[in-house]
Amino acid sequence: MNLKIKVCGMRETENIKELILLKPDFIGFIFHEKSTRNITEIPKITIPKTIKKVGVFVDKPMDYILDKNHKFQLNFVQLHGNESPEFCKKLHQKKINIIKAFNIDQTFDFNTLENYKTYCSYFLFDAKGKMAGGNGITFNWNLLHKYQNKTPFLLSGGIDETMINKIKNLKHPQFKGIDINSKFEIKPAFKNINKIKKLITEIKK
């Protein structure tokens, strides 16, 4: 299983440079003022084309997202709010690659994803918490059997290095990777590179 690794909530220049050496598949930059990982400018660093830049937005206006997408040459836009299928459609029509995040709990209706699937490259399933993301909590992965869609998904929510076997044993045809953040932080937006290296080494085995 060649799982993709997304490291989200990056901000510090030297920290990002160290992360690049580990060759994650995605690096996420959060454009959300309420987040402790908020960023206004992505540092001027050469990021290899093999690593996809993801801008994370929460209920931002279309023009704002398009501006950041153009300014920082993003490869993906991650929508982590209550963005509608119609909003995703409009972005998709502008040739934007979309990762649409959903906060999962026992009450979540996976049928609602039918209206999004045409416009999204990936879904991201996160735990439902007080904040839009980065809550450091995990939802019940057994709920994933309810997901019968064909759109690939990334798994998020409180993932840490103790979950490697659980991740490897997760059998779902559309499970394509993990999104890590808070459990690998020394402080907000500053990651423990050694912990990430161990995780990537084990996951990619």
C-alpha positions in Angstrom: 0.0 0.0 0.0 1.6 3.3 -1.1 -0.1 5.7 1.2 0.2 9.4 0.7 1.4 11.6 3.5 0.1 15.1 4.0 1.7 17.3 6.7 -0.5 20.2 7.5 -0.1 23.5 9.4 3.4 24.4 8.3 4.7 28.0 8.6 8.4 28.3 9.6 10.9 28.5 6.8 13.6 26.3 8.3 11.0 23.8 9.5 9.6 23.6 6.0 13.0 23.1 4.5 13.7 20.1 6.8 10.3 18.6 6.0 10.9 18.9 2.3 13.9 16.5 2.7 11.5 13.8 4.0 9.6 14.0 0.7 6.0 14.1 1.9 3.3 14.0 -0.8 1.5 17.2 0.4 2.4 20.2 2.5 -0.6 22.1 3.9 -0.6 25.9 4.6 -3.6 27.1 6.7 -5.2 30.4 5.7 -7.6 30.7 8.6 -7.3 33.5 11.1 -8.9 31.5 14.0 -6.2 28.8 13.7 -3.0 29.0 15.8 -1.3 27.8 12.5 -2.6 30.6 10.4 -0.3 31.9 7.7 -0.6 35.0 5.5 2.4 34.3 3.3 4.0 31.1 2.2 7.8 31.4 2.7 9.7 31.8 -0.5 11.1 28.3 -0.6 11.7 26.1 -3.6 9.3 23.2 -3.1 9.9 20.2 -5.5 7.0 19.6 -7.9 6.7 16.1 -6.5 5.4 17.7 -3.3 2.0 19.3 -3.7 1.3 22.6 -2.0 -2.2 22.7 -0.4 -3.9 25.9 0.8 -6.4 25.2 3.6 -9.4 27.5 3.7 -12.5 27.7 6.0 -15.6 29.3 4.4 -13.5 31.9 2.6 -14.9 33.9 -0.4 -14.2 32.7 -3.8 -12.0 35.7 -4.7 -9.9 35.2 -1.6 -9.2 31.6 -2.5 -8.4 32.3 -6.1 -6.0 35.1 -5.1 -4.1 32.8 -2.8 -4.2 30.0 -5.3 -2.6 32.2 -8.0 -0.2 34.1 -5.7 1.3 30.9 -4.2 0.8 28.6 -7.2 -1.1 26.1 -5.1 -1.6 22.5 -6.4 -4.7 21.9 -4.3 -7.3 23.9 -2.4 -8.6 22.2 0.8 -12.0 23.4 1.9 -12.5 22.8 5.6 -15.7 24.6 6.2 -19.3 24.4 5.2 -18.7 25.0 1.5 -21.5 23.9 -0.7 -21.4 21.6 -3.7 -22.2 24.6 -5.9 -19.2 26.4 -4.4 -17.0 23.4 -5.2 -18.4 23.3 -8.7 -17.5 26.9 -9.4 -13.9 26.3 -8.2 -13.7 23.2 -10.2 -14.7 25.0 -13.3 -11.7 27.3 -12.8 -9.4 24.3 -12.9 -8.8 24.2 -9.2 -8.0 20.8 -7.6 -10.1 20.4 -4.5 -9.7 18.5 -1.3 -13.1 18.8 0.6 -12.9 18.1 4.3 -15.7 16.7 6.4 -16.0 16.3 10.1 -17.1 12.8 10.9 -19.1 11.5 13.9 -21.9 8.9 14.5 -24.5 11.2 12.9 -22.6 12.0 9.7 -24.5 11.1 6.5 -22.1 9.8 3.9 -24.8 10.1 1.3 -24.3 13.9 1.3 -21.0 13.3 -0.5 -22.7 12.3 -3.7 -23.2 16.0 -4.5 -19.5 16.8 -4.1 -17.8 13.8 -5.8 -17.8 15.2 -9.3 -15.8 18.3 -8.2 -13.3 16.9 -5.7 -10.0 15.1 -6.2 -10.0 13.9 -2.7 -12.2 13.9 0.4 -10.6 14.4 3.8 -12.3 12.8 6.8 -11.5 14.5 10.0 -12.8 14.2 13.6 -15.6 16.6 14.7 -14.3 19.0 17.3 -14.4 22.6 18.5 -12.3 23.8 15.7 -12.6 23.3 11.9 -9.5 21.1 12.1 -6.3 20.4 14.2 -8.3 19.3 17.2 -6.0 16.4 17.9 -8.9 13.9 18.3 -9.7 10.8 16.4 -13.1 9.6 15.2 -14.3 6.0 15.1 -12.7 4.6 11.9 -15.3 1.8 11.8 -17.7 4.4 10.5 -15.7 4.4 7.2 -17.5 1.2 6.1 -20.5 3.5 5.4 -18.5 5.3 2.7 -19.3 3.6 -0.6 -18.2 6.4 -2.9 -15.5 6.2 -5.5 -13.7 9.5 -4.7 -10.4 8.7 -2.8 -10.0 10.0 0.7 -7.3 11.0 3.1 -7.7 10.3 6.8 -7.1 13.0 9.5 -7.8 13.6 13.1 -5.4 13.0 16.0 -3.1 10.7 14.0 0.2 10.0 15.7 3.1 7.5 15.4 1.4 4.9 17.7 -1.3 4.3 15.0 1.0 2.9 12.2 -0.3 -0.6 12.4 -3.9 0.5 12.6 -3.3 2.7 9.5 -1.7 -0.2 7.6 -4.5 -2.5 8.6 -7.2 -0.1 7.4 -8.9 -1.8 4.5 -10.9 0.4 2.3 -10.6 0.7 -1.5 -10.6 4.5 -1.5 -8.3 5.0 1.5 -5.2 6.8 -0.1 -3.4 8.5 2.7 -3.1 10.3 6.0 -3.1 14.0 7.0 -1.0 14.7 10.1 -0.7 17.9 12.2 -1.1 18.5 15.9 0.3 15.3 17.2 3.6 16.0 15.6 4.0 19.6 16.8 6.6 21.1 19.2 4.5 24.2 19.2 1.7 25.5 16.9 2.9 25.4 13.2 6.3 24.0 14.2 6.7 20.2 13.6 9.0 17.6 15.2 10.8 16.5 12.1 12.3 13.4 13.7 8.9 12.1 14.6 7.6 12.7 11.1 10.6 11.0 9.6 9.9 7.8 11.7 6.3 7.9 10.7 7.0 8.3 6.9 9.7 5.5 7.1 7.3 3.1 8.7 4.3 4.0 6.5 6.2 3.8 3.3 7.7 0.4 4.1 
